[in-house]
Amino acid sequence: MESTVKVPKILLPNHDVDMTKWSVIACDQFTSQEEYWRSLADIVKDAPSTLEMIFPEVYLEREGKQNRIDAINAKMRDCLESDLFETFEGFILVERITPDCQTRKGLVIAVDLEDYEYTSVNDALIKATEKTVVERLPARIEVRKGACLELPHIMMLMDDSRREIIESLYERRSDFSLAYDFDLNMGGGHIKGYKISDCDEIIEKISRLSDSDTLIAKYGSSKPILFAVGDGNHSLATAKECWNSIKQSLSEEQRQTHPARYALCELVNLHDESLQFQPIHRVVLGAGEDFIDFMTKRLNALGGSASVKVVFRNQEYSWTVSDNASDAIADIQHLMDEYNSSHKTMTIDYIHGDSHLLNVAKENDGVAVFMPCLEKDGLFDYVVRRGVLPRKSFSMGHAEDKRYYLECRKIIAD
């Protein structure tokens, strides 16, 4: 049986590149804070940087979208055709020191997109954890379909409760040669990577996580699951849609080896002690007290026993919600969408961090909604039994903790 995990050919910048300027935060962060991206551009200036090869979502609604996409694709081609990169075939063990001095461990791998589905209920080995908003895919697809490189901010989760895979590699990290070691910009902490060339035993250990007996013991069901997407589900869905399009014109033999069939990601153990789930708050723009009254009445009617805080123009409100965080998140999002369907001027943005939420709401005369926090230990069980959570249900850490673009991989055939 073919493995879901593949050994990638990873492209890393050569030693002449300033890695602190090269590596930047995921494009779907700070979506209401353009000053973050302006400050980042001031740091990078004219240095080689992944900033030139991504489309920060804060700019998605601006004019000149196609020009930006064309520039991104051109920069990728320039980087690939120059002597900017060194190639390494293998995995990379990642040690990320987050801004709060936690050590998060990960493993950069490639996964087979044939084993991934983002529909709510499926038998794929790689499952989405949150609802995919298909309206968010076209702009990303436009970037990827003309791209020769992929730069992942995808973080994949595995349920290795015995900590036998990544943690055991980390204990032996001195055995591996260094791939990179530098401070991340904009307060992102520090990152170090180690090259792992011998990957067969690692793949075998990972594959055993999806054995039927293991699944039944963990979840009471043999329904297949190997990985759950923690961050970057829309990026992975984009890769899947592009691959579905590309493979239509390929022979079966070509499909087996085409680089677009695979996606680069960082694998993280759900049980990593540093991995903390954080809520993703909502700021509602173009709505006010009528919206708050609507939500208050409808949520009260559901009879919950917990509450969430809401702030609008320095006035604090409280909504009654279920004490089950996943149900509370689903109820709030469902009612927001219902209200939005008849109030088209209303928009919802998704914010990480309490202070960021209040600042964005104040600056834009928005309603700040402090969302409940999902417990991570129940994530795999929930996905196996019930399918995906509502969109933007949880965050793996704060915005500054997110994966920075760093490694690249070629996604066009030779």
C-alpha positions in Angstrom: 0.0 0.0 0.0 1.3 3.4 -1.0 2.1 5.8 1.9 0.3 9.1 2.3 3.6 10.6 3.4 6.2 11.3 0.8 9.9 12.4 0.9 10.1 15.8 -0.7 12.8 17.6 -2.5 13.0 20.8 -0.4 14.4 24.0 -1.7 16.2 26.2 0.9 17.8 29.6 0.3 21.6 29.5 0.1 23.8 30.8 2.8 24.0 34.3 1.3 20.4 35.0 2.0 19.3 36.9 5.1 16.9 34.3 6.5 15.2 36.8 8.9 14.1 38.8 5.9 13.4 35.7 3.8 10.9 34.1 6.1 7.5 35.8 6.7 4.2 35.0 8.5 1.3 33.2 6.8 -0.7 35.3 4.4 -4.0 34.8 6.3 -2.8 36.6 9.4 -3.3 40.2 10.4 -6.1 40.5 7.7 -7.4 43.8 9.2 -4.0 45.2 10.2 -2.3 46.6 7.1 0.3 48.4 9.3 1.7 44.9 10.1 2.4 44.2 6.4 3.7 47.8 5.8 6.2 47.3 8.7 7.2 44.0 7.4 7.9 45.4 3.9 10.0 48.1 5.6 12.1 45.4 7.2 12.5 43.3 4.0 13.1 46.2 1.6 14.9 44.8 -1.5 16.2 41.6 0.1 15.2 38.2 -1.2 12.0 37.3 0.6 9.0 35.1 0.5 6.9 38.3 1.0 7.3 38.7 -2.8 5.8 35.3 -3.4 2.7 35.4 -1.4 -0.6 37.3 -1.5 -1.4 38.7 2.0 -5.2 38.5 2.4 -5.3 42.1 3.7 -4.9 43.2 0.1 -7.3 40.7 -1.5 -10.1 43.3 -2.1 -7.8 45.9 -3.6 -7.5 46.8 -7.2 -4.7 45.3 -9.3 -5.2 41.7 -8.0 -4.1 40.1 -11.3 -1.0 42.3 -11.5 0.0 41.2 -8.0 -0.6 37.5 -8.9 1.5 37.9 -12.1 4.3 39.5 -10.1 4.2 36.7 -7.6 4.5 34.0 -10.3 7.3 35.9 -12.1 9.3 36.2 -8.8 8.9 32.5 -8.3 10.3 31.8 -11.7 13.2 34.2 -11.1 14.1 32.5 -7.9 13.9 29.0 -9.4 16.0 29.9 -12.4 18.6 31.7 -10.4 21.2 30.1 -8.0 19.1 31.2 -4.9 18.2 27.7 -3.8 20.0 24.6 -2.5 18.1 21.3 -2.8 17.7 18.8 0.0 15.8 15.5 -0.3 14.4 14.4 3.0 12.4 15.7 6.0 13.3 18.7 8.2 12.9 18.6 11.9 11.7 22.0 13.1 12.3 23.6 16.5 10.2 26.7 16.8 10.6 28.9 19.9 7.4 31.0 20.0 7.2 34.5 21.3 6.2 33.3 24.8 9.3 31.0 24.9 7.5 27.7 24.2 9.3 25.1 22.1 7.1 23.6 19.4 8.4 20.7 17.4 7.5 19.8 13.9 8.5 17.8 10.8 8.4 19.1 7.3 7.1 16.4 5.0 5.1 16.0 1.8 1.6 14.5 1.7 -0.4 12.9 -1.1 -3.3 15.0 -2.1 -5.2 11.9 -3.3 -5.5 11.1 0.4 -7.1 14.4 1.4 -10.7 15.6 1.2 -12.2 18.8 2.7 -15.8 17.7 2.5 -17.6 17.5 5.9 -17.8 13.7 6.0 -15.4 11.4 4.1 -13.1 8.3 4.3 -9.9 10.2 3.4 -6.9 9.7 5.6 -6.3 13.5 5.7 -9.3 15.4 6.9 -10.2 19.1 7.3 -11.1 20.2 10.8 -13.0 23.2 9.8 -15.5 24.1 7.1 -13.8 25.2 3.9 -15.2 28.4 2.5 -15.1 27.7 -1.2 -15.5 31.4 -2.0 -12.0 31.9 -0.6 -10.4 29.5 -3.0 -10.5 31.3 -6.4 -7.9 33.9 -5.5 -5.6 31.3 -4.1 -6.1 29.0 -7.1 -5.2 31.9 -9.4 -1.9 32.2 -7.6 -1.1 28.5 -7.5 -2.1 27.5 -11.0 0.5 29.8 -12.5 3.1 29.0 -9.8 6.2 27.0 -10.2 6.9 26.8 -6.4 4.8 26.2 -3.3 5.6 27.8 0.0 3.6 26.1 2.8 2.1 27.6 5.9 0.1 24.4 6.3 0.4 22.7 9.7 -0.9 19.1 9.9 -1.8 17.4 13.1 -1.3 13.8 14.1 -2.5 12.0 17.2 0.7 10.5 18.5 -0.2 10.2 22.2 2.9 8.1 23.0 5.1 10.8 21.5 7.1 8.2 19.6 7.8 10.1 16.3 8.7 13.7 16.3 9.7 13.8 20.0 12.1 10.8 19.6 13.7 12.6 16.6 14.0 15.8 18.7 15.9 13.9 21.4 18.4 12.9 18.7 18.6 16.3 17.0 22.3 16.5 17.6 22.7 13.6 15.2 21.4 15.7 12.3 23.0 18.5 10.3 21.6 22.0 10.6 19.4 23.3 7.9 18.8 26.8 9.3 18.9 28.7 12.6 17.7 32.3 12.9 15.4 34.9 14.5 12.0 35.4 12.9 11.0 38.9 12.1 8.0 40.9 13.6 8.3 39.2 17.0 7.8 35.7 15.7 10.4 34.1 17.9 13.2 31.8 16.7 13.4 28.8 14.4 15.9 26.0 13.9 15.8 23.2 11.4 17.6 19.9 11.1 18.0 17.8 7.9 16.8 14.1 8.1 17.8 12.0 5.1 16.8 8.5 6.3 13.0 8.7 6.3 11.7 5.1 5.9 11.4 4.3 9.5 9.6 7.6 10.2 7.1 6.9 7.4 6.5 3.4 8.8 5.8 4.8 12.3 3.4 7.5 11.0 1.5 5.0 8.8 0.8 2.8 11.9 -1.3 5.6 13.4 -4.0 4.7 10.9 -4.1 0.9 11.7 -7.7 -0.2 12.3 -6.9 -1.6 15.8 -5.3 1.7 16.7 -8.2 3.7 15.5 -10.8 1.6 17.3 -8.8 1.9 20.6 -8.6 5.7 20.3 -12.0 6.6 18.8 -14.2 3.6 19.0 -14.4 3.4 15.3 -12.2 2.1 12.4 -13.2 5.1 10.2 -9.9 6.1 8.6 -7.9 9.1 9.8 -4.2 9.8 9.8 -3.9 13.6 9.8 -6.2 16.5 10.6 -5.4 19.9 9.1 -4.6 22.3 11.9 -3.7 25.5 10.0 -3.8 26.2 6.3 -6.8 24.2 5.2 -7.7 26.6 2.5 -4.2 26.4 1.1 -4.4 22.6 1.1 -7.8 22.8 -0.5 -6.4 25.0 -3.2 -3.6 22.5 -3.9 -6.2 19.8 -4.1 -8.3 21.7 -6.6 -5.3 22.6 -8.7 -4.2 18.9 -8.7 -7.7 17.8 -9.7 -7.5 20.0 -12.7 -3.9 19.1 -13.7 -4.4 15.4 -13.5 -7.1 15.3 -16.1 -4.6 15.7 -18.9 -2.0 13.2 -17.5 -1.6 9.5 -18.1 -1.9 7.2 -15.1 1.9 6.8 -15.0 2.4 10.6 -15.1 -0.1 11.0 -12.2 2.0 8.9 -9.9 5.0 11.2 -10.0 3.8 14.6 -10.9 5.0 17.1 -8.2 1.6 18.9 -8.1 0.1 15.7 -6.7 1.8 16.4 -3.4 1.8 19.2 -0.9 4.5 20.4 1.5 3.5 20.9 5.1 4.7 20.8 8.7 3.5 17.9 10.8 2.9 18.6 14.5 1.9 16.2 17.2 -1.5 17.1 18.8 0.1 16.2 22.1 3.0 18.6 21.8 3.0 20.4 25.2 3.6 23.8 23.6 0.7 23.4 21.2 -2.2 25.4 22.7 -5.5 26.1 21.0 -6.7 29.7 21.0 -10.1 31.1 20.0 -10.5 33.0 16.8 -12.6 36.0 17.6 -15.1 37.7 15.3 -15.3 41.4 14.6 -18.6 42.3 12.9 -18.5 45.4 10.7 -21.5 47.2 9.2 -23.8 46.1 12.1 -24.6 47.4 15.6 -27.2 47.2 18.3 -29.9 45.6 16.1 -27.4 42.8 15.4 -26.5 42.4 19.0 -30.2 42.3 20.0 -30.8 39.6 17.3 -28.0 37.4 18.5 -28.9 37.9 22.2 -32.5 36.8 21.7 -31.7 33.9 19.4 -28.9 32.5 21.6 -30.9 32.9 24.8 -33.7 30.8 23.2 -31.2 27.9 22.8 -30.9 27.7 26.6 -27.1 27.5 27.2 -25.4 27.7 30.5 -22.2 29.6 29.5 -21.6 33.1 28.1 -19.3 35.1 25.8 -18.4 38.8 26.0 -19.4 41.2 23.3 -18.1 44.8 23.1 -19.5 47.6 20.9 -18.6 51.3 21.3 -17.2 50.7 24.8 -20.4 49.1 25.9 -20.1 45.5 27.1 -22.8 42.8 26.4 -23.2 39.1 27.2 -24.5 36.3 25.0 -25.7 33.0 26.5 -24.2 30.0 24.8 -23.7 26.3 25.3 -21.0 25.1 27.7 -19.7 22.8 24.9 -17.3 25.0 23.0 -17.8 23.3 19.6 -21.6 23.7 19.9 -21.3 27.3 21.0 -19.0 28.2 18.1 -21.4 26.5 15.7 -24.4 28.3 17.1 -22.8 31.7 17.0 -21.5 31.3 13.4 -24.8 29.9 12.2 -26.8 32.9 13.6 -24.2 35.4 12.3 -24.6 33.9 8.8 -28.4 34.0 9.1 -28.3 37.7 10.0 -25.8 38.4 7.3 -28.0 36.8 4.7 -30.5 39.7 5.1 -28.0 42.4 5.9 -25.6 42.4 3.0 -23.6 45.4 4.2 -22.4 43.4 7.2 -19.0 41.7 7.0 -17.2 39.4 9.4 -13.5 39.3 10.0 -11.6 36.7 12.1 -9.1 38.0 14.6 -6.5 36.4 16.8 -5.9 37.9 20.3 -8.1 39.9 22.7 -6.2 43.2 22.2 -6.1 42.9 18.4 -9.9 42.3 18.5 -10.6 45.4 20.6 -8.3 47.5 18.5 -9.8 46.4 15.2 -13.4 46.9 16.5 -12.6 50.3 17.8 -10.8 51.5 14.7 -13.6 50.3 12.4 -16.7 50.9 14.6 -17.3 47.1 14.8 -18.8 44.7 17.2 -16.1 42.6 19.0 -17.2 39.0 19.8 -14.9 37.1 22.2 -15.3 33.4 21.0 -15.1 30.3 23.2 -11.9 28.2 23.2 -12.0 24.6 21.8 -10.2 21.9 23.8 -7.6 20.2 21.6 -7.8 16.7 23.1 -11.3 16.2 21.6 -10.4 17.3 18.1 -9.7 14.0 16.4 -12.7 12.3 18.0 -15.0 15.2 16.9 -13.7 15.0 13.3 -14.1 11.2 13.1 -17.6 11.2 14.6 -19.2 14.5 13.3 -17.0 15.9 10.5 -15.8 19.4 10.2 -16.2 22.3 12.7 -17.5 25.7 11.6 -14.9 27.8 9.8 -12.4 29.6 11.9 -13.3 27.6 15.1 -9.8 27.6 16.6 -6.3 28.7 16.2 -3.1 26.8 16.9 -1.6 29.6 19.1 -1.6 33.3 18.6 -1.1 35.1 15.3 2.6 35.6 15.9 2.9 31.8 16.6 1.8 30.8 13.1 4.0 29.1 10.6 6.3 31.3 8.6 7.0 30.7 5.0 10.5 29.2 4.7 11.0 26.0 2.8 9.9 25.8 -0.9 9.2 22.9 -3.3 8.9 22.8 -7.1 5.4 21.9 -8.3 5.9 21.8 -12.0 7.0 18.8 -14.0 10.5 18.8 -15.6 
